[in-house]
């Protein structure tokens, strides 16, 4: 008799099947006992990692939800959208047009930053006081506005300090911010920059030139230039106290608002370095 078919009349294989099933059962139980703690450890690590990531995301989300404070100059995010801030800066005042510019800004509920010339301040002290009362920032724009005097003869700091003193007498505030006539380059050298730093003054150029000095007969072109060039989260806009600028002002404000910009004045407590010379100490 075939030993593999003994006791198995239908001849379906070896006679000892039950012991083989027990072997596989024991093997399965053994593997389960080995894999169970490993699986538990993996699940534990996953849950721990998920909780830690959720905690990090929570902290990050709290940091990314600032208080919408337009009095501060820093660029912030609100519900994931970067806050866009425009700084309207007027040079060469005060002039005969300053009261009308102030009135236009008041009607539009917008504040601006004015850079004044020393010789003009003495002619219109009441306008300077009104400017401060309305909540605008007043900075220095030199006494002479003369390139050679300011830069070649290195009179930048002395002139700005004297203008600062004039503003202090009228507004009770000594402004730190200055606007270099003709821009900071190439006039402000390293040595002048060091003098500015030692005097605790600061420098602001501009990111957008309105070209109001060029488009003397077209307020439309002035407004179009400003609005079309406004792209970055922070824009410092160069304006002059000119008739075409005054006429363009409502359109400039409306156009920038439509592009998502809000308006602010320079904040001495949160200085944004911006000068063509790229001096980090200014």
C-alpha positions in Angstrom: 0.0 0.0 0.0 1.2 3.5 -0.8 2.2 4.9 2.5 1.0 8.4 1.5 -2.5 7.1 0.9 -2.8 4.7 3.8 -6.2 5.4 5.5 -7.2 7.9 2.9 -9.3 6.0 0.4 -9.9 9.0 -2.0 -6.2 9.7 -2.3 -6.2 13.4 -1.8 -2.8 13.7 -0.4 -0.8 13.0 2.8 -2.7 11.7 5.8 -1.1 14.1 8.4 -3.0 17.4 7.6 -4.0 18.5 11.1 -0.4 19.0 12.4 0.3 21.2 9.4 -2.7 23.4 10.1 -1.4 23.8 13.7 2.0 24.9 12.4 0.5 27.7 10.3 -1.8 28.8 13.1 1.2 29.0 15.5 3.2 30.9 12.9 0.4 33.4 12.4 0.0 33.9 16.1 3.7 34.4 16.5 3.9 37.0 13.7 0.9 38.8 15.1 2.5 39.0 18.5 5.6 40.4 16.9 3.9 42.9 14.6 1.3 44.1 17.1 3.7 46.2 19.3 5.5 47.4 16.1 2.2 48.6 14.7 1.2 50.2 17.9 4.4 52.1 18.1 3.9 53.3 14.5 0.4 54.5 15.3 1.6 56.2 18.4 4.3 58.0 16.5 1.9 59.1 13.8 -0.6 60.4 16.4 2.1 62.2 18.3 3.5 63.8 15.1 0.0 64.8 14.0 -0.6 66.5 17.4 2.7 68.3 17.3 2.1 69.5 13.8 -1.3 70.7 14.7 0.2 72.6 17.6 2.8 74.2 15.3 0.2 75.2 12.8 -1.9 76.7 15.5 1.0 78.9 16.7 1.8 79.9 13.1 -1.8 80.7 12.4 -1.9 82.9 15.5 1.2 84.7 14.3 -0.3 85.2 10.8 -3.5 86.9 12.1 -2.4 90.4 13.1 -4.4 93.2 14.4 -5.2 95.5 11.4 -3.4 98.6 12.6 -2.9 101.2 9.9 -0.9 103.3 12.2 2.0 100.8 11.9 4.1 100.6 8.8 4.9 96.9 8.8 3.4 94.8 6.1 1.1 92.2 7.6 -1.3 89.5 6.5 -5.0 89.4 7.2 -6.8 86.1 6.5 -3.9 85.1 4.3 -3.9 88.3 2.2 -0.9 90.6 2.5 -1.8 94.1 3.5 -0.8 96.6 0.9 0.2 100.0 2.2 0.7 103.2 0.2 2.6 106.2 1.5 1.7 109.5 -0.2 4.7 111.8 0.3 4.7 115.5 -0.8 7.8 117.5 -1.3 8.8 121.2 -1.3 6.0 122.6 0.9 4.5 124.4 2.4 3.2 126.3 -0.6 0.1 128.2 -1.6 -1.4 124.9 -2.6 -0.9 123.2 0.8 -4.2 124.2 2.3 -6.1 122.8 -0.7 -4.0 119.5 -0.6 -4.8 119.2 3.1 -8.5 119.8 2.4 -8.5 117.1 -0.4 -6.8 114.6 1.9 -9.3 115.3 4.7 -12.3 114.8 2.3 -10.9 111.4 1.4 -9.9 110.5 4.9 -6.3 109.9 4.0 -3.1 110.9 5.8 0.2 111.8 4.1 3.8 112.5 4.8 5.1 116.0 4.0 8.8 117.0 3.5 9.1 120.7 4.1 11.8 123.2 3.0 13.0 125.5 5.8 12.6 128.8 3.9 9.0 127.9 3.2 8.1 127.0 6.8 8.8 130.5 8.0 6.3 131.9 5.4 3.4 129.7 6.4 3.7 128.6 10.0 -0.1 128.3 10.5 -0.3 125.8 7.6 2.5 123.7 9.3 0.5 123.7 12.5 -2.7 122.7 10.7 -0.7 119.9 8.9 0.3 118.5 12.3 -3.1 118.9 13.8 -4.7 116.9 10.9 -2.4 114.0 11.8 0.1 114.1 8.9 3.8 113.3 9.4 6.1 116.3 8.8 9.7 115.6 7.7 12.7 117.7 6.6 13.6 118.5 3.0 16.6 120.8 3.6 16.9 124.6 3.6 18.4 125.3 0.3 17.4 122.3 -1.9 20.8 122.9 -3.6 22.8 119.9 -4.7 26.2 121.3 -4.4 25.6 122.8 -0.9 24.0 119.6 0.4 26.3 117.0 -0.9 29.5 118.5 -2.2 29.9 120.9 0.7 28.4 118.2 3.0 25.7 120.5 4.5 23.0 117.8 4.4 22.9 117.1 8.2 23.3 120.7 9.3 20.5 121.9 7.1 18.2 119.0 8.1 18.8 119.7 11.7 17.9 123.3 11.4 14.7 122.4 9.6 14.0 119.9 12.3 14.3 122.7 14.8 11.8 124.8 12.9 9.3 122.0 12.8 9.8 121.4 16.5 9.0 125.0 17.4 5.7 124.8 15.5 4.5 121.3 16.2 6.4 120.3 19.4 7.9 117.3 17.6 11.4 116.8 16.2 11.0 114.6 13.1 13.7 112.1 12.4 12.8 111.4 8.8 14.5 113.4 5.9 13.9 113.3 2.2 17.1 114.0 0.2 16.5 116.5 -2.6 17.1 114.7 -6.0 17.3 111.4 -4.2 20.0 109.8 -2.0 22.2 108.8 -5.0 24.8 109.8 -5.9 24.8 112.6 -3.4 24.8 110.8 -0.1 28.2 109.2 0.3 29.4 106.8 3.0 30.8 109.8 5.0 27.5 111.7 4.8 25.6 108.6 5.7 27.7 108.2 8.8 27.0 111.8 9.8 23.2 111.2 9.2 23.4 108.1 11.5 25.3 110.0 14.2 22.6 112.7 14.1 20.0 110.0 14.6 18.3 111.0 11.4 16.8 108.7 8.8 16.4 108.8 5.0 13.5 107.9 2.8 13.6 108.0 -1.0 10.6 106.7 -3.1 9.5 103.6 -4.9 7.1 105.4 -7.4 7.8 108.7 -9.1 4.5 110.2 -10.0 6.2 112.2 -12.8 4.1 115.2 -11.8 7.1 117.3 -12.5 7.0 116.0 -16.1 3.2 115.9 -16.8 2.7 119.6 -15.9 -0.6 119.9 -17.8 -2.1 116.4 -17.3 -3.5 115.3 -14.0 -4.8 112.2 -15.8 -1.2 111.1 -16.7 0.0 111.7 -13.2 -2.8 109.5 -11.7 -2.3 106.9 -14.4 1.5 106.7 -13.7 1.0 106.2 -10.0 -1.8 103.6 -10.2 -0.2 101.6 -13.0 3.2 101.4 -11.2 1.7 100.4 -7.8 2.4 96.6 -7.5 4.4 95.9 -4.3 3.0 95.5 -0.8 4.7 98.8 0.3 4.8 101.8 -2.1 6.3 105.2 -1.3 4.9 107.6 -3.7 6.8 110.8 -4.7 4.5 113.8 -5.2 5.0 117.6 -5.4 2.8 120.4 -4.4 1.8 121.2 -7.9 -1.7 122.1 -9.5 -1.7 118.9 -11.6 -0.9 116.8 -8.5 -3.8 118.4 -6.6 -6.2 117.6 -9.4 -4.9 114.0 -9.7 -5.1 113.3 -6.0 -8.7 112.0 -5.8 -8.1 109.7 -8.8 -4.8 108.4 -7.2 -6.5 107.6 -3.9 -9.5 105.9 -5.6 -7.2 103.9 -8.0 -4.9 102.7 -5.2 -7.9 101.7 -3.0 -9.3 99.7 -5.9 -6.0 97.8 -6.1 -6.3 97.0 -2.4 -4.0 99.6 -0.9 -4.6 101.3 2.4 -2.9 104.6 3.4 -0.5 105.3 6.2 2.0 107.9 7.4 5.6 107.3 8.2 6.0 105.7 11.6 9.2 106.5 13.5 8.7 103.5 15.8 8.8 101.1 12.9 11.2 102.4 10.3 11.3 100.8 6.9 14.7 101.4 5.4 14.3 102.7 1.8 17.1 104.6 0.1 18.6 104.3 -3.3 22.1 104.2 -1.9 21.1 101.1 0.1 22.7 102.1 3.3 21.3 99.8 6.0 22.1 102.3 8.7 19.7 104.9 7.3 
